[in-house]
Amino acid sequence: MIMRIGIVILPDQRWSVARHRWQQVDQWGFDHAWTYDHLGWRDLVDGPWFDSMATLTAAATVTSRIRLGTLVASPNFRHPAAFARQVTALDDVSEGRVLLGIGAGGIGFDSAVLGGETLPPRQRVDRFGEFTELLDGILRNDGTTWRGDWFAAVDARNNPGCVQQPRVPFVVAANGPRSMRLAARYGQGWVTIGVGGDDLDAWWAGVAETVARFDSVLAAQGRDPADLDRYLSLDAAPVFSLSSAQFFADQVGRAAELGFTDVITHWPRESSWYAGDEAILAEVATGLLPQLRG
C-alpha cells in the first residue's frame, strides 16, 4: 500500500515551541504539513492563536522538503487579490512547496469577527465560487480585472507569479455537489471530512457515500479521476486517528480501500481537540510511516 501521510500542526503555540514540531515532521518524512487558516477556532479562540500564513512562512524557513498547506483558507476573511500576494510570497519562500487548501468557510468566529452577517450555506458556496475563480485568475495572470456579486479586482497583479506554474495547486474542500463541481474544475486535489456519523463505522459509511458522489461529479464534468489527488482528514471521525499506532494503520488502510491518495492526522494536544499522546505520533512516524508510504 502506498499512501501519502500529512499532519496538521495547529497554530496555537508560540514559535519557540511550534518550530520544533515543523522541523520534526520534516525530518520524520511526512509528505505534507498543514495548519488551520482561522482568526480563531471554536473554543480555542480563548487561548493562544497565530496567523496561518506567517506560521507557514516561518515553517518554510526551517524545513527543506515537506509540502506546506492551509487547511483550509476561505472567503470568510480572505480577499483573492490580497491573498494571492501572500500565497505567491509563501510559494517563493518555500521554493515551490505550497499546497493551497481552500473551502467555503463555516459559521462561527471567523464569519462574525469582522462584523458581517452570517451567510446561509447556499450563499457561502456562491461566494466560494467567486473566490475560487478570481483567485485562480489572479494567480495565473498578471493584471486581472474582474467583478462579481461578492468580490472585485481592478488590475490585480501577480508578478513575479508562483514558483509552481501555472499556479500553486488548489486542494478544494468539498462535500456538497456545488463545491464538488468547483473541485472538479479548479482542483489539483480534493479534501473531505466526510459527513458525520455517531460511531466510527457510520462515519466511514458517510465517507464512502461522499466518494461515490464525487466520482459522479468528476464523470459529469469530464475530469479524469487520476488527475486529482484525494485527501481525507482522518480526525473528522469520532475517534482520534492517533489513538494507537495500530488504529492509525487500520484507518489508513480503510482510506486506501476507498481510493484516497493522502490522509491527514493532527499533532496530538494535551487536552480538548485532538487530545492524545505524542509518543504514539513518534511510534507511527518512526515505525509505520515508511511502511504506509510504500
C-alpha positions as CSV (number, residue, x, y, z in Angstrom):
1,M,0.0,0.0,0.0
2,I,1.3,3.4,-1.0
3,M,-0.2,6.4,0.8
4,R,1.0,9.9,1.4
5,I,0.7,10.9,5.0
6,G,0.1,14.5,6.2
7,I,-0.3,16.2,9.6
8,V,-1.9,19.3,10.9
9,I,0.0,21.4,13.4
10,L,-2.5,23.9,15.0
11,P,-1.2,27.5,15.2
12,D,-1.8,27.5,19.0
13,Q,1.8,27.5,20.3
14,R,4.4,30.2,20.3
15,W,7.0,29.7,17.6
16,S,9.6,28.7,20.2
17,V,7.6,25.5,20.6
18,A,6.0,25.2,17.1
19,R,9.3,25.4,15.2
20,H,10.5,22.1,16.6
21,R,7.3,20.4,15.6
22,W,7.5,21.6,12.0
23,Q,11.2,20.5,11.9
24,Q,10.4,17.2,13.4
25,V,7.7,16.2,10.9
26,D,10.0,17.2,8.0
27,Q,12.7,15.0,9.5
28,W,10.3,12.1,10.1
29,G,9.4,12.1,6.4
30,F,5.7,13.2,6.5
31,D,4.6,14.2,3.0
32,H,2.7,17.3,3.9
33,A,2.1,19.5,6.9
34,W,-0.8,21.9,7.4
35,T,-2.2,24.5,9.7
36,Y,-5.7,25.9,10.2
37,D,-6.5,29.2,8.4
38,H,-8.7,30.8,11.0
39,L,-8.8,34.0,13.0
40,G,-9.9,31.9,15.9
41,W,-11.2,28.3,16.1
42,R,-14.1,27.0,18.2
43,D,-13.3,27.2,22.0
44,L,-9.6,27.6,21.3
45,V,-10.4,31.2,20.4
46,D,-9.9,31.9,24.1
47,G,-6.3,30.7,24.0
48,P,-3.2,31.5,22.0
49,W,-3.7,31.5,18.3
50,F,-1.4,32.7,15.4
51,D,-1.8,33.6,11.8
52,S,-1.6,30.8,9.3
53,M,0.4,32.5,6.5
54,A,3.0,33.8,8.9
55,T,3.3,30.4,10.5
56,L,3.7,28.6,7.2
57,T,6.3,31.1,6.0
58,A,8.3,30.5,9.2
59,A,7.9,26.8,8.8
60,A,9.2,27.1,5.2
61,T,12.4,28.6,6.5
62,V,13.1,25.7,9.0
63,T,12.1,22.8,6.7
64,S,13.5,21.6,3.4
65,R,11.3,19.0,1.7
66,I,7.8,18.7,3.3
67,R,4.9,20.4,1.5
68,L,3.1,23.1,3.4
69,G,-0.6,24.0,3.3
70,T,-3.7,25.7,4.6
71,L,-6.5,23.5,5.9
72,V,-8.4,25.5,4.7
73,A,-8.4,29.1,3.6
74,S,-11.8,30.6,3.0
75,P,-13.5,33.8,1.9
76,N,-14.8,34.4,5.4
77,F,-11.9,36.9,5.8
78,R,-9.8,36.5,2.7
79,H,-9.9,38.6,-0.4
80,P,-8.4,37.0,-3.5
81,A,-6.3,40.0,-4.6
82,A,-4.6,40.4,-1.2
83,F,-4.5,36.6,-0.5
84,A,-2.8,36.0,-3.9
85,R,0.1,38.1,-2.9
86,Q,0.5,36.2,0.4
87,V,0.3,32.8,-1.5
88,T,2.9,34.0,-4.0
89,A,5.3,35.0,-1.3
90,L,4.9,31.8,0.6
91,D,5.4,29.8,-2.6
92,D,8.6,31.7,-3.2
93,V,10.0,31.4,0.4
94,S,9.2,27.6,0.4
95,E,10.7,27.2,-3.1
96,G,7.5,25.7,-4.5
97,R,6.3,23.6,-1.7
98,V,2.8,25.1,-1.1
99,L,-0.4,23.2,-1.2
100,L,-3.3,25.6,-1.0
101,G,-6.3,24.1,0.8
102,I,-9.4,26.3,0.2
103,G,-13.0,25.9,1.2
104,A,-16.3,27.8,1.5
105,G,-15.9,28.6,5.2
106,G,-18.2,27.7,8.0
107,I,-20.0,29.7,10.7
108,G,-18.6,30.8,14.0
109,F,-15.8,33.2,15.0
110,D,-14.4,33.7,11.5
111,S,-17.7,34.5,10.0
112,A,-18.7,37.0,12.8
113,V,-15.5,38.7,13.9
114,L,-15.4,41.3,11.0
115,G,-19.0,42.3,11.8
116,G,-20.6,40.9,8.7
117,E,-23.8,38.8,8.6
118,T,-23.5,35.0,8.9
119,L,-24.4,33.6,5.5
120,P,-26.6,30.6,4.9
121,P,-25.0,27.6,3.1
122,R,-26.1,28.5,-0.4
123,Q,-24.7,32.0,-0.2
124,R,-21.4,30.7,1.3
125,V,-21.0,28.4,-1.7
126,D,-21.9,31.3,-4.1
127,R,-19.2,33.4,-2.5
128,F,-16.7,30.5,-2.6
129,G,-17.3,30.0,-6.3
130,E,-16.3,33.7,-6.9
131,F,-13.4,33.4,-4.5
132,T,-12.0,30.4,-6.3
133,E,-12.5,31.7,-9.8
134,L,-10.9,35.1,-9.0
135,L,-8.0,33.6,-7.0
136,D,-7.3,31.2,-9.8
137,G,-7.3,34.1,-12.4
138,I,-5.0,36.3,-10.4
139,L,-2.5,33.6,-9.6
140,R,-2.4,32.6,-13.3
141,N,-2.5,36.1,-14.9
142,D,-0.8,39.4,-14.2
143,G,-3.3,42.3,-14.4
144,T,-6.7,40.8,-13.6
145,T,-9.8,43.0,-13.7
146,W,-13.0,41.2,-12.5
147,R,-16.3,42.0,-10.8
148,G,-18.8,39.7,-9.3
149,D,-21.5,39.8,-6.6
150,W,-19.0,39.2,-3.7
151,F,-15.6,40.3,-5.0
152,A,-14.0,42.7,-7.4
153,A,-10.5,43.3,-8.6
154,V,-9.0,46.1,-10.8
155,D,-5.7,45.3,-12.5
156,A,-4.7,42.9,-9.7
157,R,-1.1,41.9,-10.2
158,N,0.7,38.6,-9.5
159,N,4.2,39.4,-10.7
160,P,6.5,37.5,-10.5
161,G,4.0,34.7,-10.2
162,C,4.2,31.4,-8.4
163,V,7.2,29.2,-8.4
164,Q,4.8,26.4,-9.2
165,Q,3.4,27.0,-12.6
166,P,0.9,27.9,-13.8
167,R,0.0,28.4,-10.1
168,V,0.1,26.7,-6.7
169,P,-2.0,23.5,-6.5
170,F,-5.5,24.0,-5.1
171,V,-6.8,21.3,-2.7
172,V,-10.5,22.1,-2.6
173,A,-12.6,21.1,0.4
174,A,-16.0,19.8,-0.8
175,N,-18.8,17.7,0.5
176,G,-21.8,19.1,-1.4
177,P,-22.4,18.9,-5.2
178,R,-21.7,22.6,-6.0
179,S,-18.4,22.6,-4.1
180,M,-17.5,19.3,-5.7
181,R,-18.0,20.9,-9.1
182,L,-15.6,23.6,-8.1
183,A,-13.1,20.9,-7.0
184,A,-13.5,19.2,-10.4
185,R,-13.0,22.4,-12.3
186,Y,-10.2,24.1,-10.3
187,G,-8.7,21.5,-8.0
188,Q,-5.5,19.6,-8.3
189,G,-6.7,17.9,-5.1
190,W,-9.9,17.3,-3.2
191,V,-10.2,17.1,0.6
192,T,-13.1,15.9,2.6
193,I,-14.0,15.4,6.3
194,G,-16.9,13.1,5.4
195,V,-20.5,13.8,6.5
196,G,-20.6,13.0,10.2
197,G,-21.7,9.8,11.9
198,D,-22.3,8.8,15.6
199,D,-19.8,6.0,15.5
200,L,-16.8,5.0,13.5
201,D,-18.5,2.7,11.1
202,A,-21.2,5.2,10.4
203,W,-18.6,7.8,9.7
204,W,-16.8,5.6,7.2
205,A,-20.1,4.8,5.5
206,G,-20.6,8.5,5.1
207,V,-17.1,8.9,3.6
208,A,-17.8,6.1,1.1
209,E,-21.0,7.9,0.1
210,T,-19.1,11.1,-0.3
211,V,-16.5,9.4,-2.5
212,A,-19.3,8.0,-4.7
213,R,-20.9,11.4,-5.1
214,F,-17.5,12.9,-6.0
215,D,-16.9,10.2,-8.6
216,S,-20.2,11.1,-10.2
217,V,-19.3,14.8,-10.3
218,L,-16.0,14.0,-11.9
219,A,-17.7,11.9,-14.6
220,A,-20.3,14.6,-15.3
221,Q,-17.5,17.2,-15.6
222,G,-15.4,15.0,-17.8
223,R,-12.5,15.1,-15.3
224,D,-10.1,12.2,-15.3
225,P,-10.1,10.9,-11.6
226,A,-6.4,10.1,-12.0
227,D,-5.6,13.8,-12.4
228,L,-6.8,14.7,-8.9
229,D,-5.3,13.7,-5.6
230,R,-7.8,12.8,-2.8
231,Y,-7.2,13.8,0.8
232,L,-9.1,12.5,3.8
233,S,-9.0,14.3,7.2
234,L,-9.0,11.3,9.5
235,D,-9.7,13.2,12.6
236,A,-13.2,14.2,11.5
237,A,-14.1,10.7,12.6
238,P,-15.4,10.3,16.2
239,V,-12.2,8.5,17.2
240,F,-8.8,10.3,17.1
241,S,-6.6,8.6,14.4
242,L,-3.6,8.5,16.7
243,S,-5.3,6.6,19.5
244,S,-2.8,3.9,18.8
245,A,-0.3,3.1,16.1
246,Q,-2.3,0.0,15.0
247,F,-5.5,2.1,14.9
248,F,-3.8,4.6,12.7
249,A,-2.6,1.9,10.4
250,D,-6.1,0.5,10.2
251,Q,-7.6,3.9,9.3
252,V,-5.1,4.4,6.6
253,G,-6.0,1.1,5.2
254,R,-9.6,1.9,5.1
255,A,-8.9,5.2,3.3
256,A,-6.8,3.4,0.7
257,E,-9.6,1.0,0.0
258,L,-11.8,4.0,-0.8
259,G,-9.3,5.4,-3.3
260,F,-7.7,8.1,-1.2
261,T,-4.2,9.0,-2.1
262,D,-3.5,11.1,1.0
263,V,-4.6,11.1,4.6
264,I,-4.2,13.8,7.3
265,T,-3.9,13.4,11.0
266,H,-3.2,16.0,13.8
267,W,-0.3,16.6,16.1
268,P,-1.7,15.4,19.5
269,R,-2.6,18.1,22.0
270,E,-2.6,17.7,25.8
271,S,-6.4,18.1,26.1
272,S,-9.6,19.1,24.3
273,W,-9.4,18.8,20.5
274,Y,-7.1,16.1,19.2
275,A,-6.1,15.1,22.7
276,G,-3.5,12.3,22.5
277,D,0.0,11.0,23.2
278,E,2.9,12.4,21.3
279,A,4.7,9.0,21.9
280,I,2.1,7.4,19.6
281,L,2.8,10.0,16.9
282,A,6.6,9.2,17.2
283,E,5.8,5.5,17.0
284,V,3.8,6.0,13.9
285,A,6.4,8.3,12.3
286,T,9.4,6.0,13.0
287,G,7.8,2.6,12.8
288,L,4.8,2.7,10.5
289,L,5.3,5.7,8.2
290,P,7.9,4.0,6.0
291,Q,5.6,1.0,5.5
292,L,2.5,3.1,4.9
293,R,4.2,5.1,2.3
294,G,5.3,2.0,0.4
